[in-house]
Amino acid sequence: MANLLADPPENVLGNREAVLESWQLVPWHLHEGIVRYLDQRIPMGSFLTAAFENDFAEAANRSGMGLTTFGLKGLGLFLLYHVPPAAWGTPAKVRSWLHPDTNRKG
């Protein structure tokens, strides 16, 4: 597996230095799922899906005992400042990100 902290997906997330700073706030075990979703449009697990849908109560419920409040806050800040608005915020935006071809008007 690539070292995602050393090589963040800047083609999607923008300014490399800012991404690296915020990326460090996101729990390391979430990095791979986030990168796959943003770069390759691969569905995430239930926790990340809830977070990207802006349902942090449900994300906290799905996180189990391993995620701290700090980790949840770090993920939220990362979404807010570095993830394209089209990729997160509502269930419809997540669906559209995963299936962009079905949302084009012809």
C-alpha positions in Angstrom: 0.0 0.0 0.0 1.2 3.5 -0.8 2.2 5.9 1.9 -0.9 8.2 1.5 0.4 10.8 3.9 3.6 11.2 1.8 1.7 11.2 -1.5 -1.9 12.5 -1.0 -4.2 12.6 -4.0 -3.5 16.3 -4.8 -5.2 16.0 -8.2 -8.5 15.8 -6.3 -7.7 17.6 -3.1 -5.8 20.6 -4.1 -2.9 22.4 -2.4 -0.4 19.7 -1.3 0.9 21.5 1.8 -2.6 22.3 3.2 -3.7 18.7 2.4 -0.8 17.2 4.3 -1.5 19.4 7.4 -5.2 18.4 7.5 -4.5 14.8 6.4 -2.6 14.2 9.6 -5.8 14.9 11.6 -7.7 12.1 9.8 -7.1 8.7 11.5 -4.6 6.7 9.4 -6.9 3.7 8.9 -9.4 5.9 7.0 -6.9 7.2 4.4 -7.1 4.3 1.9 -10.9 4.4 1.8 -11.0 8.1 1.3 -8.4 8.1 -1.5 -10.2 5.2 -3.3 -13.5 7.1 -3.1 -12.1 10.4 -4.3 -9.7 9.2 -6.9 -11.4 6.1 -8.2 -15.0 6.6 -7.1 -15.1 3.3 -5.2 -17.8 3.1 -2.5 -16.7 3.5 1.1 -17.6 1.6 4.2 -20.7 2.5 6.3 -18.8 4.8 8.6 -17.1 6.9 5.9 -20.3 6.9 3.9 -22.2 8.4 6.8 -19.5 11.0 7.4 -19.4 12.0 3.7 -23.2 12.3 3.8 -22.7 14.8 6.6 -24.5 12.5 9.1 -21.9 12.6 11.9 -24.4 11.2 14.5 -24.7 8.1 12.3 -21.0 8.0 11.6 -20.3 8.1 15.4 -22.8 5.2 15.8 -21.1 3.2 13.1 -17.5 3.9 14.2 -17.4 1.4 17.1 -15.0 2.1 19.9 -11.9 2.8 17.9 -12.6 6.4 16.7 -12.1 9.3 19.1 -13.9 12.6 19.1 -10.6 14.1 17.9 -10.6 11.7 14.9 -14.1 12.5 14.0 -13.4 16.3 14.2 -10.3 15.8 12.1 -12.3 14.0 9.4 -14.9 16.8 9.5 -12.3 19.5 9.0 -10.7 17.5 6.2 -14.0 17.3 4.4 -14.8 20.9 4.9 -11.5 22.3 3.7 -10.1 19.8 1.2 -12.8 17.6 -0.3 -14.6 18.9 -3.4 -18.2 20.0 -2.4 -19.6 17.7 -5.2 -18.1 14.7 -3.3 -19.7 15.1 0.1 -22.5 16.8 2.1 -25.6 14.9 1.3 -26.5 11.3 0.3 -27.4 12.6 -3.2 -23.9 14.1 -3.6 -22.3 10.9 -2.5 -24.4 8.9 -5.0 -23.6 11.4 -7.8 -19.9 11.2 -7.1 -20.0 7.4 -7.3 -22.1 7.4 -10.4 -21.4 10.6 -12.4 -22.6 9.2 -15.7 -26.1 8.6 -14.4 -26.4 12.3 -13.5 -25.6 13.9 -16.8 -28.4 15.7 -18.6 -28.5 14.7 -22.2 
